[in-house]
């Protein structure tokens, strides 16, 4: 698993602009220490990983709740990508653009496709 994580980090540093830095909605490793930030961290964790808002029903990926929940969380927190464990049931068939994959993870782009530009009206031959 560590090899796949390292490969994912290498890929993201190659393709992401350096001015973005590392952004994540929430993670276990960097839990805050002050009360206000800890409350926000807990709320984000529940939004992303809990079925009912408690820590007793955590999933290991927001994708376990389906694409609509993943889309909702992405919109709420401004997430542009999701890193999904490859062994999660359904990880390879989510309705998002697959932008990277290795043996351990699949990365999906979560930004909806742009609406097609409205086609210009046909020229009538008359000047406006």
The first five atom37 places (N, CA, C, CB, O) and aatype in JSON, in Angstrom:
{
  "aatype": [20, 20, 20, 20, 20, 20, 20, 20, 20, 20, 20, 20, 20, 20, 20, 20, 20, 20, 20, 20, 20, 20, 20, 20, 20, 20, 20, 20, 20, 20, 20, 20, 20, 20, 20, 20, 20, 20, 20, 20, 20, 20, 20, 20, 20, 20, 20, 20, 20, 20, 20, 20, 20, 20, 20, 20, 20, 20, 20, 20, 20, 20, 20, 20, 20, 20, 20, 20, 20, 20, 20, 20, 20, 20, 20, 20, 20, 20, 20, 20, 20, 20, 20, 20, 20, 20, 20, 20, 20, 20, 20, 20, 20, 20, 20, 20, 20, 20, 20, 20, 20, 20, 20, 20, 20, 20, 20, 20, 20, 20, 20, 20, 20, 20, 20, 20, 20, 20, 20, 20, 20, 20, 20, 20, 20, 20, 20, 20],
  "atom_mask": [
    [1, 1, 1, 1, 1],
    [1, 1, 1, 1, 1],
    [1, 1, 1, 1, 1],
    [1, 1, 1, 1, 1],
    [1, 1, 1, 1, 1],
    [1, 1, 1, 1, 1],
    [1, 1, 1, 1, 1],
    [1, 1, 1, 1, 1],
    [1, 1, 1, 1, 1],
    [1, 1, 1, 1, 1],
    [1, 1, 1, 1, 1],
    [1, 1, 1, 1, 1],
    [1, 1, 1, 1, 1],
    [1, 1, 1, 1, 1],
    [1, 1, 1, 1, 1],
    [1, 1, 1, 1, 1],
    [1, 1, 1, 1, 1],
    [1, 1, 1, 1, 1],
    [1, 1, 1, 1, 1],
    [1, 1, 1, 1, 1],
    [1, 1, 1, 1, 1],
    [1, 1, 1, 1, 1],
    [1, 1, 1, 1, 1],
    [1, 1, 1, 1, 1],
    [1, 1, 1, 1, 1],
    [1, 1, 1, 1, 1],
    [1, 1, 1, 1, 1],
    [1, 1, 1, 1, 1],
    [1, 1, 1, 1, 1],
    [1, 1, 1, 1, 1],
    [1, 1, 1, 1, 1],
    [1, 1, 1, 1, 1],
    [1, 1, 1, 1, 1],
    [1, 1, 1, 1, 1],
    [1, 1, 1, 1, 1],
    [1, 1, 1, 1, 1],
    [1, 1, 1, 1, 1],
    [1, 1, 1, 1, 1],
    [1, 1, 1, 1, 1],
    [1, 1, 1, 1, 1],
    [1, 1, 1, 1, 1],
    [1, 1, 1, 1, 1],
    [1, 1, 1, 1, 1],
    [1, 1, 1, 1, 1],
    [1, 1, 1, 1, 1],
    [1, 1, 1, 1, 1],
    [1, 1, 1, 1, 1],
    [1, 1, 1, 1, 1],
    [1, 1, 1, 1, 1],
    [1, 1, 1, 1, 1],
    [1, 1, 1, 1, 1],
    [1, 1, 1, 1, 1],
    [1, 1, 1, 1, 1],
    [1, 1, 1, 1, 1],
    [1, 1, 1, 1, 1],
    [1, 1, 1, 1, 1],
    [1, 1, 1, 1, 1],
    [1, 1, 1, 1, 1],
    [1, 1, 1, 1, 1],
    [1, 1, 1, 1, 1],
    [1, 1, 1, 1, 1],
    [1, 1, 1, 1, 1],
    [1, 1, 1, 1, 1],
    [1, 1, 1, 1, 1],
    [1, 1, 1, 1, 1],
    [1, 1, 1, 1, 1],
    [1, 1, 1, 1, 1],
    [1, 1, 1, 1, 1],
    [1, 1, 1, 1, 1],
    [1, 1, 1, 1, 1],
    [1, 1, 1, 1, 1],
    [1, 1, 1, 1, 1],
    [1, 1, 1, 1, 1],
    [1, 1, 1, 1, 1],
    [1, 1, 1, 1, 1],
    [1, 1, 1, 1, 1],
    [1, 1, 1, 1, 1],
    [1, 1, 1, 1, 1],
    [1, 1, 1, 1, 1],
    [1, 1, 1, 1, 1],
    [1, 1, 1, 1, 1],
    [1, 1, 1, 1, 1],
    [1, 1, 1, 1, 1],
    [1, 1, 1, 1, 1],
    [1, 1, 1, 1, 1],
    [1, 1, 1, 1, 1],
    [1, 1, 1, 1, 1],
    [1, 1, 1, 1, 1],
    [1, 1, 1, 1, 1],
    [1, 1, 1, 1, 1],
    [1, 1, 1, 1, 1],
    [1, 1, 1, 1, 1],
    [1, 1, 1, 1, 1],
    [1, 1, 1, 1, 1],
    [1, 1, 1, 1, 1],
    [1, 1, 1, 1, 1],
    [1, 1, 1, 1, 1],
    [1, 1, 1, 1, 1],
    [1, 1, 1, 1, 1],
    [1, 1, 1, 1, 1],
    [1, 1, 1, 1, 1],
    [1, 1, 1, 1, 1],
    [1, 1, 1, 1, 1],
    [1, 1, 1, 1, 1],
    [1, 1, 1, 1, 1],
    [1, 1, 1, 1, 1],
    [1, 1, 1, 1, 1],
    [1, 1, 1, 1, 1],
    [1, 1, 1, 1, 1],
    [1, 1, 1, 1, 1],
    [1, 1, 1, 1, 1],
    [1, 1, 1, 1, 1],
    [1, 1, 1, 1, 1],
    [1, 1, 1, 1, 1],
    [1, 1, 1, 1, 1],
    [1, 1, 1, 1, 1],
    [1, 1, 1, 1, 1],
    [1, 1, 1, 1, 1],
    [1, 1, 1, 1, 1],
    [1, 1, 1, 1, 1],
    [1, 1, 1, 1, 1],
    [1, 1, 1, 1, 1],
    [1, 1, 1, 1, 1],
    [1, 1, 1, 1, 1],
    [1, 1, 1, 1, 1],
    [1, 1, 1, 1, 1],
    [1, 1, 1, 1, 1],
    [1, 1, 1, 1, 1]
  ],
  "atom_positions": [
    [[0.83, -1.19, 0.0], [0.0, 0.0, 0.0], [0.88, 1.26, 0.0], [-0.95, 0.0, 1.22], [0.56, 2.24, -0.67]],
    [[1.97, 1.22, 0.74], [2.86, 2.38, 0.82], [3.44, 2.73, -0.56], [4.0, 2.12, 1.81], [3.57, 3.91, -0.89]],
    [[3.78, 1.73, -1.35], [4.33, 1.95, -2.68], [3.3, 2.67, -3.56], [4.75, 0.61, -3.34], [3.66, 3.57, -4.33]],
    [[2.03, 2.29, -3.45], [0.98, 2.92, -4.24], [0.74, 4.36, -3.79], [-0.32, 2.11, -4.15], [0.46, 5.23, -4.61]],
    [[0.84, 4.59, -2.49], [0.68, 5.95, -1.97], [1.81, 6.83, -2.49], [0.65, 5.94, -0.43], [1.58, 7.96, -2.91]],
    [[3.02, 6.32, -2.45], [4.18, 7.09, -2.94], [4.03, 7.4, -4.43], [5.5, 6.32, -2.7], [4.3, 8.52, -4.86]],
    [[3.59, 6.42, -5.2], [3.37, 6.61, -6.63], [2.32, 7.71, -6.86], [2.93, 5.3, -7.28], [2.47, 8.53, -7.77]],
    [[1.28, 7.7, -6.06], [0.23, 8.71, -6.16], [0.77, 10.1, -5.83], [-0.93, 8.36, -5.24], [0.44, 11.07, -6.52]],
    [[1.58, 10.2, -4.81], [2.2, 11.49, -4.45], [3.1, 11.99, -5.56], [3.01, 11.35, -3.14], [3.09, 13.18, -5.88]],
    [[3.87, 11.09, -6.16], [4.74, 11.48, -7.27], [3.91, 12.01, -8.44], [5.61, 10.29, -7.72], [4.24, 13.04, -9.03]],
    [[2.84, 11.3, -8.77], [1.98, 11.72, -9.87], [1.4, 13.1, -9.58], [0.85, 10.7, -10.1], [1.44, 13.98, -10.44]],
    [[0.85, 13.3, -8.38], [0.21, 14.58, -8.09], [1.21, 15.73, -8.1], [-0.49, 14.53, -6.73], [0.86, 16.84, -8.52]],
    [[2.42, 15.5, -7.65], [3.41, 16.59, -7.68], [3.82, 16.91, -9.11], [4.65, 16.22, -6.84], [4.22, 18.04, -9.4]],
    [[3.74, 15.93, -10.01], [4.07, 16.17, -11.41], [2.97, 16.96, -12.14], [4.31, 14.86, -12.11], [3.28, 17.78, -13.01]],
    [[1.72, 16.72, -11.8], [0.63, 17.31, -12.57], [-0.03, 18.52, -11.92], [-0.41, 16.29, -12.82], [-0.67, 19.32, -12.61]],
    [[0.11, 18.68, -10.64], [-0.53, 19.81, -9.95], [0.42, 20.99, -9.9], [-0.96, 19.42, -8.52], [1.63, 20.83, -9.71]],
    [[-0.15, 22.17, -10.07], [0.72, 23.34, -10.01], [1.2, 23.53, -8.57], [-0.02, 24.62, -10.51], [0.46, 23.27, -7.62]],
    [[2.42, 23.96, -8.44], [3.03, 24.08, -7.12], [2.37, 25.15, -6.26], [4.49, 24.4, -7.26], [2.48, 25.1, -5.03]],
    [[1.68, 26.1, -6.87], [1.03, 27.14, -6.07], [-0.23, 26.64, -5.37], [0.69, 28.33, -6.94], [-0.74, 27.31, -4.47]],
    [[-0.74, 25.48, -5.77], [-1.92, 24.93, -5.11], [-1.59, 24.37, -3.74], [-2.56, 23.86, -5.97], [-2.41, 24.42, -2.82]],
    [[-0.41, 23.83, -3.6], [-0.06, 23.19, -2.34], [-0.88, 21.94, -2.15], [-0.26, 24.15, -1.17], [-1.55, 21.49, -3.08]],
    [[-0.84, 21.39, -0.99], [-1.64, 20.19, -0.71], [-2.96, 20.64, -0.1], [-0.88, 19.21, 0.25], [-2.99, 21.31, 0.93]],
    [[-4.02, 20.27, -0.76], [-5.34, 20.6, -0.24], [-6.1, 19.3, -0.03], [-6.12, 21.54, -1.21], [-6.05, 18.39, -0.85]],
    [[-6.78, 19.24, 1.08], [-7.64, 18.09, 1.32], [-8.84, 18.55, 2.12], [-6.87, 16.96, 2.06], [-8.77, 19.53, 2.86]],
    [[-9.92, 17.84, 1.98], [-11.12, 18.18, 2.73], [-10.93, 17.85, 4.19], [-12.35, 17.45, 2.16], [-11.22, 18.66, 5.06]],
    [[-10.43, 16.65, 4.47], [-10.18, 16.23, 5.84], [-9.27, 15.0, 5.81], [-11.51, 15.92, 6.59], [-9.28, 14.25, 4.84]],
    [[-8.51, 14.81, 6.85], [-7.64, 13.64, 6.94], [-7.36, 13.28, 8.38], [-6.34, 13.88, 6.19], [-7.42, 14.13, 9.27]],
    [[-7.04, 12.02, 8.61], [-6.72, 11.56, 9.96], [-5.39, 12.11, 10.47], [-6.69, 10.05, 10.0], [-5.25, 12.44, 11.65]],
    [[-4.43, 12.21, 9.58], [-3.05, 12.5, 10.0], [-2.86, 13.88, 10.6], [-2.13, 12.35, 8.84], [-2.04, 14.05, 11.5]],
    [[-3.59, 14.85, 10.13], [-3.36, 16.22, 10.58], [-4.54, 16.78, 11.34], [-3.05, 17.11, 9.39], [-5.04, 17.86, 11.02]],
    [[-5.0, 16.06, 12.34], [-6.13, 16.58, 13.11], [-5.67, 17.79, 13.91], [-6.72, 15.48, 14.06], [-4.58, 17.79, 14.48]],
    [[-6.5, 18.82, 13.94], [-6.12, 20.06, 14.64], [-6.12, 19.89, 16.15], [-7.07, 21.19, 14.25], [-6.64, 18.9, 16.67]],
    [[-5.53, 20.84, 16.84], [-5.43, 20.79, 18.3], [-6.28, 21.82, 19.0], [-4.0, 20.96, 18.71], [-6.6, 21.65, 20.18]],
    [[-6.66, 22.91, 18.32], [-7.49, 23.92, 18.97], [-8.97, 23.57, 18.83], [-7.2, 25.32, 18.38], [-9.37, 22.9, 17.87]],
    [[-9.77, 24.02, 19.78], [-11.18, 23.62, 19.88], [-11.99, 23.98, 18.63], [-11.81, 24.26, 21.1], [-12.72, 23.13, 18.11]],
    [[-11.89, 25.2, 18.14], [-12.68, 25.63, 16.98], [-12.34, 24.79, 15.74], [-12.43, 27.11, 16.68], [-13.24, 24.33, 15.04]],
    [[-11.05, 24.58, 15.49], [-10.65, 23.79, 14.33], [-11.02, 22.32, 14.49], [-9.14, 23.92, 14.11], [-11.35, 21.66, 13.51]],
    [[-10.98, 21.81, 15.71], [-11.35, 20.42, 15.96], [-12.84, 20.18, 15.68], [-11.01, 20.03, 17.41], [-13.22, 19.13, 15.16]],
    [[-13.68, 21.16, 16.02], [-15.11, 21.04, 15.73], [-15.33, 21.0, 14.21], [-15.91, 22.23, 16.36], [-16.12, 20.19, 13.72]],
    [[-14.65, 21.87, 13.48], [-14.75, 21.87, 12.02], [-14.23, 20.57, 11.44], [-13.98, 23.07, 11.42], [-14.86, 20.01, 10.54]],
    [[-13.12, 20.07, 11.92], [-12.53, 18.81, 11.46], [-13.53, 17.67, 11.67], [-11.2, 18.51, 12.21], [-13.72, 16.84, 10.78]],
    [[-14.17, 17.63, 12.84], [-15.14, 16.58, 13.13], [-16.34, 16.65, 12.19], [-15.61, 16.67, 14.59], [-16.83, 15.63, 11.71]],
    [[-16.81, 17.87, 11.92], [-17.93, 18.05, 10.99], [-17.58, 17.56, 9.6], [-18.35, 19.53, 10.94], [-18.38, 16.87, 8.96]],
    [[-16.39, 17.91, 9.14], [-15.95, 17.45, 7.82], [-15.82, 15.92, 7.78], [-14.62, 18.1, 7.44], [-16.2, 15.28, 6.79]],
    [[-15.28, 15.35, 8.84], [-15.15, 13.9, 8.88], [-16.51, 13.23, 8.8], [-14.42, 13.46, 10.16], [-16.7, 12.27, 8.06]],
    [[-17.47, 13.75, 9.56], [-18.81, 13.18, 9.52], [-19.43, 13.34, 8.13], [-19.71, 13.84, 10.59], [-20.04, 12.4, 7.61]],
    [[-19.27, 14.52, 7.51], [-19.78, 14.74, 6.15], [-19.2, 13.75, 5.15], [-19.49, 16.16, 5.71], [-19.9, 13.24, 4.28]],
    [[-17.92, 13.5, 5.29], [-17.22, 12.67, 4.3], [-17.32, 11.17, 4.55], [-15.79, 13.06, 4.26], [-17.4, 10.4, 3.6]],
    [[-17.31, 10.75, 5.8], [-17.12, 9.33, 6.06], [-18.2, 8.65, 6.9], [-15.83, 9.14, 6.73], [-18.15, 7.43, 7.08]],
    [[-19.17, 9.39, 7.42], [-20.16, 8.79, 8.31], [-21.52, 8.63, 7.65], [-20.3, 9.63, 9.56], [-21.97, 9.51, 6.92]],
    [[-22.15, 7.52, 7.91], [-23.51, 7.28, 7.4], [-24.54, 8.12, 8.14], [-23.87, 5.8, 7.53], [-25.52, 8.57, 7.54]],
    [[-24.32, 8.34, 9.45], [-25.36, 8.99, 10.26], [-24.84, 10.15, 11.11], [-26.0, 7.97, 11.14], [-25.53, 10.6, 12.02]],
    [[-23.63, 10.62, 10.84], [-23.08, 11.73, 11.61], [-22.27, 11.3, 12.82], [-24.17, 12.6, 12.06], [-21.64, 12.15, 13.46]],
    [[-22.26, 10.02, 13.13], [-21.48, 9.54, 14.27], [-20.17, 8.94, 13.79], [-22.28, 8.5, 15.09], [-19.99, 8.67, 12.6]],
    [[-19.27, 8.75, 14.71], [-18.01, 8.11, 14.36], [-18.11, 6.58, 14.47], [-16.88, 8.63, 15.27], [-17.13, 5.88, 14.24]],
    [[-19.28, 6.08, 14.82], [-19.49, 4.64, 14.93], [-19.79, 4.0, 13.58], [-20.63, 4.35, 15.89], [-19.72, 2.78, 13.45]],
    [[-20.11, 4.81, 12.57], [-20.5, 4.26, 11.27], [-19.62, 4.78, 10.14], [-21.95, 4.6, 10.97], [-20.12, 5.08, 9.05]],
    [[-18.34, 4.89, 10.38], [-17.43, 5.45, 9.38], [-17.12, 4.46, 8.26], [-16.14, 5.9, 10.04], [-16.96, 3.26, 8.49]],
    [[-17.06, 4.99, 7.06], [-16.55, 4.26, 5.89], [-15.15, 4.78, 5.63], [-17.49, 4.45, 4.63], [-14.77, 5.84, 6.13]],
    [[-14.38, 4.06, 4.84], [-13.02, 4.53, 4.57], [-12.94, 5.45, 3.37], [-12.11, 3.37, 4.36], [-11.88, 6.01, 3.09]],
    [[-14.03, 5.61, 2.64], [-14.07, 6.52, 1.51], [-15.47, 7.08, 1.34], [-13.61, 5.81, 0.21], [-16.45, 6.36, 1.53]],
    [[-15.56, 8.35, 0.99], [-16.85, 8.96, 0.71], [-17.54, 8.25, -0.45], [-16.69, 10.46, 0.39], [-18.76, 8.22, -0.52]],
    [[-16.76, 7.68, -1.36], [-17.32, 6.98, -2.51], [-18.15, 5.77, -2.11], [-16.2, 6.54, -3.44], [-18.97, 5.3, -2.9]],
    [[-17.97, 5.25, -0.89], [-18.77, 4.12, -0.43], [-20.25, 4.48, -0.34], [-18.27, 3.64, 0.93], [-21.1, 3.58, -0.35]],
    [[-20.57, 5.77, -0.27], [-21.96, 6.21, -0.18], [-22.57, 6.48, -1.55], [-22.04, 7.46, 0.68], [-23.75, 6.82, -1.65]],
    [[-21.78, 6.34, -2.6], [-22.28, 6.54, -3.95], [-21.87, 7.87, -4.54], [-23.76, 6.42, -3.96], [-21.41, 8.76, -3.84]],
    [[-22.05, 7.99, -5.85], [-21.58, 9.18, -6.56], [-22.29, 10.48, -6.16], [-21.75, 8.98, -8.02], [-21.67, 11.54, -6.19]],
    [[-23.56, 10.41, -5.78], [-24.25, 11.64, -5.42], [-23.69, 12.24, -4.13], [-25.75, 11.37, -5.26], [-23.53, 13.46, -4.04]],
    [[-23.4, 11.41, -3.16], [-22.8, 11.9, -1.91], [-21.41, 12.46, -2.18], [-22.72, 10.77, -0.84], [-21.04, 13.51, -1.64]],
    [[-20.64, 11.79, -3.02], [-19.31, 12.27, -3.38], [-19.41, 13.64, -4.07], [-18.6, 11.25, -4.31], [-18.63, 14.54, -3.78]],
    [[-20.37, 13.78, -4.95], [-20.58, 15.05, -5.65], [-20.98, 16.15, -4.65], [-21.66, 14.9, -6.76], [-20.49, 17.27, -4.74]],
    [[-21.86, 15.84, -3.73], [-22.31, 16.8, -2.74], [-21.16, 17.29, -1.86], [-23.41, 16.19, -1.87], [-21.01, 18.49, -1.62]],
    [[-20.35, 16.36, -1.37], [-19.2, 16.72, -0.54], [-18.2, 17.56, -1.34], [-18.51, 15.45, 0.02], [-17.65, 18.53, -0.82]],
    [[-17.98, 17.18, -2.58], [-17.06, 17.96, -3.43], [-17.55, 19.38, -3.6], [-16.9, 17.29, -4.81], [-16.77, 20.33, -3.51]],
    [[-18.84, 19.54, -3.85], [-19.39, 20.89, -4.01], [-19.31, 21.68, -2.71], [-20.85, 20.82, -4.48], [-18.96, 22.86, -2.72]],
    [[-19.63, 21.05, -1.6], [-19.63, 21.73, -0.3], [-18.25, 22.25, 0.07], [-20.13, 20.8, 0.78], [-18.14, 23.35, 0.61]],
    [[-17.2, 21.48, -0.22], [-15.86, 21.85, 0.22], [-14.93, 22.28, -0.91], [-15.25, 20.7, 0.95], [-13.75, 22.51, -0.67]],
    [[-15.43, 22.38, -2.1], [-14.62, 22.84, -3.22], [-13.57, 21.83, -3.66], [-13.95, 24.11, -2.85], [-12.53, 22.21, -4.2]],
    [[-13.84, 20.55, -3.45], [-12.89, 19.52, -3.87], [-12.94, 19.36, -5.39], [-13.2, 18.17, -3.17], [-14.01, 19.36, -5.99]],
    [[-11.79, 19.22, -5.99], [-11.72, 19.04, -7.44], [-11.37, 17.62, -7.84], [-10.72, 19.99, -8.03], [-11.57, 17.23, -8.99]],
    [[-10.84, 16.84, -6.9], [-10.45, 15.46, -7.18], [-10.78, 14.59, -5.98], [-8.94, 15.37, -7.52], [-10.88, 15.06, -4.85]],
    [[-10.94, 13.31, -6.24], [-11.14, 12.33, -5.17], [-10.17, 11.18, -5.39], [-12.61, 11.82, -5.13], [-10.01, 10.68, -6.5]],
    [[-9.52, 10.78, -4.32], [-8.63, 9.62, -4.35], [-9.39, 8.48, -3.69], [-7.25, 9.91, -3.62], [-9.72, 8.54, -2.51]],
    [[-9.65, 7.45, -4.47], [-10.49, 6.34, -4.02], [-9.66, 5.07, -3.95], [-11.71, 6.15, -4.98], [-8.96, 4.74, -4.92]],
    [[-9.7, 4.34, -2.84], [-9.0, 3.05, -2.79], [-9.53, 2.12, -3.88], [-9.15, 2.39, -1.38], [-10.74, 1.96, -4.03]],
    [[-8.65, 1.53, -4.61], [-9.04, 0.71, -5.76], [-9.84, -0.52, -5.35], [-7.82, 0.28, -6.52], [-10.67, -1.01, -6.12]],
    [[-9.61, -1.01, -4.14], [-10.32, -2.21, -3.72], [-11.7, -1.91, -3.14], [-9.5, -2.96, -2.7], [-12.39, -2.82, -2.69]],
    [[-12.12, -0.65, -3.14], [-13.46, -0.29, -2.71], [-14.44, -0.75, -3.79], [-13.59, 1.26, -2.46], [-14.24, -0.44, -4.96]],
    [[-15.48, -1.49, -3.42], [-16.44, -1.93, -4.44], [-16.97, -0.74, -5.24], [-17.61, -2.69, -3.79], [-17.43, 0.25, -4.67]],
    [[-16.92, -0.85, -6.55], [-17.39, 0.21, -7.43], [-16.41, 1.33, -7.7], [-18.6, 0.8, -6.86], [-16.74, 2.28, -8.4]],
    [[-15.2, 1.23, -7.18], [-14.22, 2.32, -7.35], [-13.88, 2.58, -8.81], [-12.95, 1.99, -6.59], [-13.57, 3.71, -9.17]],
    [[-13.94, 1.57, -9.64], [-13.55, 1.75, -11.04], [-14.7, 2.19, -11.95], [-12.98, 0.48, -11.56], [-14.5, 2.39, -13.15]],
    [[-15.89, 2.34, -11.4], [-17.02, 2.66, -12.27], [-17.79, 3.91, -11.85], [-17.97, 1.49, -12.3], [-18.95, 4.08, -12.22]],
    [[-17.17, 4.78, -11.1], [-17.84, 6.02, -10.71], [-18.03, 6.92, -11.94], [-17.02, 6.77, -9.62], [-17.21, 6.88, -12.85]],
    [[-19.08, 7.72, -11.97], [-19.38, 8.53, -13.16], [-18.62, 9.85, -13.22], [-20.85, 8.81, -13.22], [-19.2, 10.91, -13.48]],
    [[-17.34, 9.78, -12.98], [-16.47, 10.95, -13.04], [-15.31, 10.62, -13.96], [-15.97, 11.38, -11.61], [-15.08, 9.45, -14.29]],
    [[-14.58, 11.64, -14.37], [-13.42, 11.41, -15.23], [-12.29, 10.79, -14.43], [-12.95, 12.73, -15.9], [-11.84, 11.35, -13.43]],
    [[-11.84, 9.63, -14.87], [-10.7, 8.97, -14.24], [-9.43, 9.64, -14.77], [-10.69, 7.42, -14.52], [-9.16, 9.58, -15.97]],
    [[-8.66, 10.27, -13.88], [-7.48, 11.02, -14.34], [-6.17, 10.32, -14.02], [-7.48, 12.39, -13.72], [-5.13, 10.66, -14.58]],
    [[-6.21, 9.35, -13.12], [-4.99, 8.61, -12.79], [-5.4, 7.35, -12.03], [-4.0, 9.49, -11.94], [-6.42, 7.33, -11.34]],
    [[-4.6, 6.33, -12.16], [-4.84, 5.1, -11.39], [-3.52, 4.35, -11.26], [-5.93, 4.21, -12.06], [-2.68, 4.38, -12.15]],
    [[-3.38, 3.68, -10.13], [-2.29, 2.72, -9.97], [-2.92, 1.48, -9.33], [-1.1, 3.3, -9.08], [-4.15, 1.39, -9.27]],
    [[-2.15, 0.56, -8.86], [-2.73, -0.67, -8.32], [-3.48, -0.45, -7.01], [-1.63, -1.7, -8.1], [-4.29, -1.29, -6.61]],
    [[-3.24, 0.67, -6.34], [-3.89, 0.91, -5.05], [-5.01, 1.93, -5.07], [-2.88, 1.34, -4.09], [-5.93, 1.86, -4.25]],
    [[-4.95, 2.88, -5.99], [-5.9, 4.0, -5.96], [-6.36, 4.4, -7.36], [-5.28, 5.2, -5.26], [-5.68, 4.15, -8.36]],
    [[-7.53, 5.03, -7.4], [-8.05, 5.66, -8.61], [-8.28, 7.12, -8.25], [-9.37, 4.96, -9.14], [-8.85, 7.42, -7.2]],
    [[-7.85, 8.02, -9.12], [-8.09, 9.46, -8.91], [-9.12, 9.91, -9.93], [-6.75, 10.29, -9.03], [-8.96, 9.71, -11.14]],
    [[-10.17, 10.53, -9.43], [-11.22, 11.06, -10.29], [-11.22, 12.57, -10.23], [-12.6, 10.5, -9.89], [-11.03, 13.16, -9.16]],
    [[-11.42, 13.19, -11.37], [-11.67, 14.62, -11.43], [-13.14, 14.84, -11.13], [-11.26, 15.22, -12.81], [-13.99, 14.19, -11.74]],
    [[-13.45, 15.73, -10.22], [-14.83, 15.93, -9.79], [-15.48, 17.18, -10.36], [-14.89, 15.98, -8.31], [-16.66, 17.44, -10.11]],
    [[-14.72, 17.95, -11.12], [-15.28, 19.16, -11.71], [-16.17, 18.74, -12.86], [-14.14, 20.15, -12.19], [-15.73, 18.04, -13.77]],
    [[-17.44, 19.16, -12.83], [-18.34, 18.76, -13.92], [-17.84, 19.29, -15.25], [-19.76, 19.26, -13.65], [-17.21, 20.35, -15.33]],
    [[-18.14, 18.55, -16.29], [-17.76, 18.98, -17.63], [-18.46, 20.3, -17.94], [-18.12, 17.89, -18.7], [-19.61, 20.5, -17.56]],
    [[-17.76, 21.17, -18.63], [-18.33, 22.47, -18.98], [-19.5, 22.27, -19.94], [-17.26, 23.4, -19.62], [-19.48, 21.37, -20.78]],
    [[-20.5, 23.11, -19.79], [-21.63, 23.06, -20.7], [-21.14, 23.47, -22.09], [-22.8, 24.0, -20.22], [-20.32, 24.37, -22.22]],
    [[-21.63, 22.81, -23.12], [-21.2, 23.21, -24.47], [-21.66, 24.64, -24.76], [-21.77, 22.23, -25.54], [-22.75, 25.05, -24.36]],
    [[-20.81, 25.37, -25.44], [-21.14, 26.75, -25.78], [-22.35, 26.76, -26.7], [-19.93, 27.48, -26.45], [-22.5, 25.9, -27.57]],
    [[-23.21, 27.74, -26.49], [-24.38, 27.84, -27.36], [-23.89, 28.12, -28.76], [-25.37, 28.97, -26.88], [-22.98, 28.93, -28.97]],
    [[-24.49, 27.45, -29.71], [-24.03, 27.66, -31.09], [-24.49, 29.02, -31.56], [-24.55, 26.54, -32.03], [-25.58, 29.48, -31.22]],
    [[-23.67, 29.65, -32.35], [-23.98, 30.98, -32.87], [-25.12, 30.85, -33.88], [-22.71, 31.63, -33.54], [-25.2, 29.86, -34.61]],
    [[-26.0, 31.84, -33.91], [-27.1, 31.77, -34.88], [-26.53, 31.81, -36.29], [-28.11, 32.94, -34.67], [-25.49, 32.41, -36.55]],
    [[-27.23, 31.16, -37.16], [-26.79, 31.12, -38.55], [-26.78, 32.52, -39.12], [-27.7, 30.2, -39.4], [-27.67, 33.33, -38.83]],
    [[-25.77, 32.82, -39.93], [-25.66, 34.13, -40.54], [-26.81, 34.34, -41.52], [-24.31, 34.3, -41.25], [-27.13, 33.45, -42.31]],
    [[-27.42, 35.5, -41.47], [-28.56, 35.77, -42.35], [-28.16, 36.57, -43.57], [-29.64, 36.51, -41.59], [-28.96, 36.77, -44.49]],
    [[-26.91, 37.02, -43.58], [-26.45, 37.8, -44.72], [-26.75, 39.29, -44.56], [-27.1, 37.29, -46.0], [-26.28, 40.11, -45.35]],
    [[-27.52, 39.65, -43.54], [-27.83, 41.08, -43.34], [-26.98, 41.6, -42.19], [-29.35, 41.3, -43.06], [-26.76, 40.89, -41.21]],
    [[-26.53, 42.82, -42.31], [-25.75, 43.45, -41.24], [-26.72, 43.86, -40.14], [-24.94, 44.69, -41.76], [-27.85, 44.24, -40.44]],
    [[-26.31, 43.79, -38.9], [-27.2, 44.17, -37.8], [-27.52, 45.64, -37.79], [-26.59, 43.8, -36.48], [-28.26, 46.11, -36.92]]
  ]
}
